[in-house]
Amino acid sequence: MTVLVLFGSLFLLLFLSVPIGFALGLSTLITMTFTTDLNIAVIAQKAFTALDSFPLMAIPFFTLAGLLMGTGGVSKRLLDLATVLVGWMQGGLAMVTILGCMFFAAISGSGPATVAAMGSIMIPAMKERNYGAGFASAITAASGSIGVIIPPSIPFVMFGIIAGVSVGDLFIGGIIPGILIGVGLMITSYFIAKKNNYAPASNERITFKHVVKAINEAKWGLLIPIIILGGIYGGIFSPTEAAVVAAVYGLIIGMFVYRELTWKDVYDCFKNTVIIGATTNVIVGLSISFAYLMTLEQVPTTIAEFIGSLSDSKFVILMAINLFLLIVGMFIDTISAIVVLAPILLPVATSFGVDPIHFGVIMVTNLAIGFVTPPLGVNLIVASSIGKISFERISAAVVPFIITMVVTLLVITYVPELSIWLPTVLKD
């Protein structure tokens, strides 16, 4: 009865368009009030305890770093570098968008932030060159999903906290899968561009001198992942401290090197970080309260036993987990899904011999696809707003890219070396 009320009220609230954080809190409150003898003060206690976490501070600082660098000229120079490298190809602007998102992913750690930073420049540019508005918006939304796979990644920070796994190892583990998804999107874009005769970004002949100049201009942005990952793996600072270093670095580069960041811009970046951080904190805190009630009712144990009973085959179990997470990603935001489901699914996966780092990459990649699958599809909402097209139109245009990402997900799932080889090599 308790479980029925808990999940029934949650889905009812989500159907009524109540924000996910409040829906989690209200469903927990309703269930506690009508089906248990628990004091409802537990909701606030658990939420506050969840937020009293040093690693959690990495999220607002990575968000701030991404905003500062996006506003301070770093993203523009990364796009210029991407244009030199791949802009000459058929459908070059789409290629530039994908590679630009991959570069920016190494700065922001957020899918929607990557879409906003890259899309505000690239979607109007593609539309101006007669690329279809649906295609332009869809490829930007899909490419933005890489923002949570290539490090730094806010979802990896959350998974590391919840699952007790090294955030640094998760960061390193996401590099090859993120690149693989980017290459897959490029191949898909190339065939679509060839079919529709989309032009290259530039007809100018690119020389080695152009490449060197573009790399020199973008070098301050390219140093970010080296500083973050090098500092973490070199034992110089923790992932949380790395986020602070990235934010300070972005401020210095934007204000004193590129000189494109004004004090008003800095104020706006801090304000937006506070707004995003407050939203995230509400979701994380109330997700923990929701998860606490689920644990009391032994829901995680029941789900784990059910999934484990489906088959003795690791192949089948991983496929079932993938299907489950893909559906979850359509309705629940990434942070909430990780907080609630990581403690449930990780023990199941590890019982079949799946490495925790590998499973973290699988889970985040699944939920990254959720950024471009309706009805939630946060990246679709951002991209459709920038591209000024309907949500239905972008949802249809993104289908080929979703298929590509799902195929890549299966490769990542069943070739664990893609996720665990690099962390193992760096440790040795």
N, C-alpha and C positions, 0 to 999 in steps of 0.2 A: 504493500500500500504506500509506504513512504517513498519508494523508488518511483512509483507511478506518479505520485503527486509532484515529486521533484522534477522529473523530466517532462511531465505533462505541462506543468506551469511554465517551465523554461521555454518549450517550443511554442506555447501559446503566446508568451510575451514577445518572442522573436517574430512570430507571425504578425503581431500587432506593431512591429517596427520599434519596439523598445530597444535602446542601445544595449549591446551585448553585456557590458559591465553591470548595468543596472538590472538587466534580465537575470543574470547569475545571482546577484544579491537578493533580488525580490523573490526568486524561486526558492532560494535557501530560506528566506524569512517565512514564506508561506508554508513550506514543508515543516520547518521547526515549530511553527505556531500550531498547526492543525494535526500533526501526526507524531510529535515527540514531546518529551518533557524537558527538553534542553532549554537553557536560558538563552534568549535571542542575543544577549550581549556577547555570546561566543562568536557571532558573525564579525563584530567589530574587533574583538581580540585577535582572531585568526588573521583578519585582513591587516591589522597593524603589525603583527608579528612577521607576516610575509614581507612587508615593505621595509622592515628593519634589517636590511641586507646590504652589505658593502658591494658585492658583485653586481647587484641590481643598479647601482649608480652608473654602471657603464652605459646603460641605455640612453639616458638624457645627454650624456657627453658625446656619444657617437652621433646622436641626432644633431646636436649643436655643431659638431665638426662638419657634418655633411651640409648643413645649412650655410655655415660660414664659407665653405669652399665653393659651394654652388653659387653663392652671391658674389664671392670675392674674385671671380675670374678663372678659378681652377677648372671648372667644368667646360668653359669655352675653349680653353687651350687643349684640354683632353679631346674635345670634339675636333679641333683643328688637326691634332695628331692622327685621330682616327680617319679623317678625310684624306690625309696624305697616304695612309697605309692601305685603305680599302675603297676609297671614294671613286677610284677609276673603274671599278667593276660594274657590270650590269646591275641596275638597281642600287647604285652606290650609296645613295642617301640612306637606304634601309640598312646597308652594311655598316655605315658610319654610326647610325643610331644604335645598332646592336653592340658594336665595339665600344662606343662611347658609354653605353650603360655598363659594360663590363669594367671599363676603367673607373667609372663613378661608383660602381659597387664596391671597389676597393677603398672607398672613402666613407660612404654613407651608412651602410649596414641596414638600409631600409628600402623596401620595394617601392612604396608610393613616393618616397622622397626622390628616388632615382628617376621615376617616371616624370615627376614634376620638373626636375632639373633638366633632364634631357629633352622631354617632350615640349617644353616651352620654346625650345630653339628648333628642334628637328621636325615636329609635326607641321608648323607653318611652312618650313622650308620644303618639305615633301609635297604639300598641297600646292605650293607655288610652282613646282616643277611637274605638275599634273599627275602626281601619284594619287591614287584613290584615297579619299579621306578615311574610309574604313580601314584600308590597308595601313596607312600611315599611323593611325591611332592604335590599331591592333598590334603592330610590330613593336611599337614603343611600350605598350602595356606588357606584352610578353617579355620583352628584353628587360624591363624593369624588375621582373621577378628574380633575375639573377642577382639583384641587390642583396638578397637575404641568403645567398649561397656562397658567393665569393666573399672572403673575409675583408673587413670585419662584418659580423652579422648579428643583429639584435636577437633573432630567434635562436642562434647558436648560444648566445649568452644565457638566454632563458633555459634552454635545454641543459646546458652545463650546470646551472644552479639547481634545477629540479632533479636532475638525474645523478648529480655528483660526479660529473665527467669533466675532464680538463677542457676548459674553454679554448685554450691555445691549440690543443690537438684537434678540436672541432674546426677551428679556423683553418688550420693547415689541410684538414681532411676535405674541406669544401672547395679547395682551389681547382683540382682537376675536374670534379663534377660540374662546377660552374663554367669552366672553359668548354667542356663537352656540350653543355646546353647551348652556350653561345654559338659554337660551331654548327650545331644542329639547326638553330634558328637562321643562321646565315645561309645554309644550304637550301632550306625551305624558301627563304626570301629570294634567293637567286632564281629558282625555278618560277616563282610567282612573277618576279620582275621581268624575266625573259618572256613569259607568256603574255604579259601586258605591255611589253616594250617600255618599261620604265628606264629613264636615262641614268647614266652615271652622275655622280655628284659634281664632277668637273671633267672637262675634255682636255684640260691642260696636261701636258706630259710631265709625269712625276720623276724627278731625278733623285739621286742619293743625297744631293745637297738639300733638297726640300725636306727629306726625311730627317736629316741631322738637325736642320733648323727647327722643325716641329718638335722633335724630342727635346731639344734645348729649351724651347718655350714651355713645354709641359713638364719639365724635369721636377719642379717642386711638387706637382701633384703625383707624379710617378714614385716619388720618394715615400709617400705616405704608407703604403702597405709594407715597404721595407722597414720603415721605422717601427710600425706597430708589431709586425710579426717577428722582426729581428729582436726588438726589445723584450717581447714576451718569451721567446725561445732562448734568448740570451740571459734570461734571469734578471734583466735590468728593472723591469716593472711588471705588474700584474695586468690582466686584461682591463680592469677598471682604470688603473693608472694610465694604461695605453690610450684609453678613450679621452682622458684629460689631456694627455700630451697631444693627441690629434686635434683636439679643440683649440688648444693654445697655438699649435702650429698653424692651423687654418686661419686664426685671427692675425697672426704675424704676417703670413704670406699675403693675405688679402689686403691688409692695411699698409704694410711697409715694403713689400716686394712688388706686387702688381698694382697696388694703390688704387684699387677699384672698390674697396670696402669702406663705406662712410660710417660715422658714428650712428646715424639713423639706421643704416643696414644692420649694424651690430645689435642695436636695440630690438629691431624687428626679429632678428635671428634668436635672440634670447627669449623674446616674448613667445614666438612660435614653439620654441623648445619647451617652455613651461606649459603651454597648452597641450602639446603632444604628450609630454611627460605626465601631466595630470590625468589625461585620458588613459594612458598606459597603466598608471598606478591604480586607478579605479578597477580596471580590468584584472590586473594581477592580484590585487588584494582580495576582491570578491570571488575570483576564481579559486583562490586557496580556501576560502570559506565553503564554497560549493564542493570542492574536492574533499574537504574534511568530513562533510556530511555523507558524501558518497563512500568514503572509507569506513565510516561507522556502520553503514548499511552493507558493507562488504561488496559493493558494486565492482570495484576494480578486480577483486578476486574472482567474482563470478564471470566477468567478461574475459579475464585471462584464461580461466578454465575452459570457457566455451570455445575461444579461439584455438587453444591448445588441443581441444578434443576434435577439431575438424579433421586433422590429419597428423600422421607421424612424419610427413614430408616437410622439410625446411622450405622447399620451393613453394608448396601450396600455402603454408602459413604466411610467408612473406607476401605472396600474392593477395591473400585475404586481408592482411594489414594494409597493403597499398590501396586496395579498393575501399576499405573502411576510411582511411585517411583522406583519400580523394573526395569522398562524399562529405566528410566532416569539413574539409576545406571550402566546400561550396556554401556552407552555412555559418561557420564559426571562425572568428579571426585567429590568426596564427598564435598569438601569445596565449590566449585562452585555451586553445587546443593543446598546446604544449604543456601548460600548467596542469590541465585536467588529465590528459591522456598519456603523457610520458611515463608517469609512475605505473600506469596500467600495462602499457604495451612493451616497455623495455624489458621487464622480467620474462615476458613470453618470448621475446626475440632472443635474449641471451640464453634461455633454456634450450634453444635450438642451435646454439653455437654462434650466434651473430655478435660481432664485436660491437660494444657500446658506441664507439666513434662512428662506425659504419651505420648503425641504426639511427644515430643522430642526424647523419647526412640524409638517409632515406626519409626520415620524418619531416625534416625541414624542406626537402625537395618536393615532397607530396604537398605540403602546405603552401609552398611557393606557387605551385600550379593553382591553388585556391585563389591566388590574387587575380587570376584571369578567368575564373569560372563563375558564371552567374549562379545564384542571385547576389551573392556578396560581392565578389569581384572588385576589390578596392582599386586595383590598378586600372580596371576598365572604367570605373567612375572618374578617376583622375584624367585618364587619357581622353575619354569622350568629352569631358568638360573643356580640355585644351583644344581638341579637334573640332569642337562644336558639332558633334554628331550625336544621334540618339544612342541610348544604351543597347537597344535591340540591334542596331546596325553594327556596332563594334563587336557585339557578342557573336554575330554571324561571321564577321571577318577574322576573328581570332581563332576559329576552329582548327585551321591547318597547323597553327603554332601550338595549340594545346596537344594535338596529336603528336607532334614532334617532341614536345616536352615529356609526354607520357612514355613514348618509345625510349627516350633517353633515361627516364626514371627506371625503366625495366633493366636497362644496361647497368646503371649504377647499383641497382638492387642485387643483381645476380653476378656482378663482377666486383666483389668487395675490395679488391686491390686498388681500385680507382679512388677509394676513400681512405684506406688505411696504409697504403704504401708510403706516401710522402711523410706522414707523421712518424712512421717507424724508422724511415731513413734518417730523418732529422734528429731523432732521439739517439740513434746509434752514432 
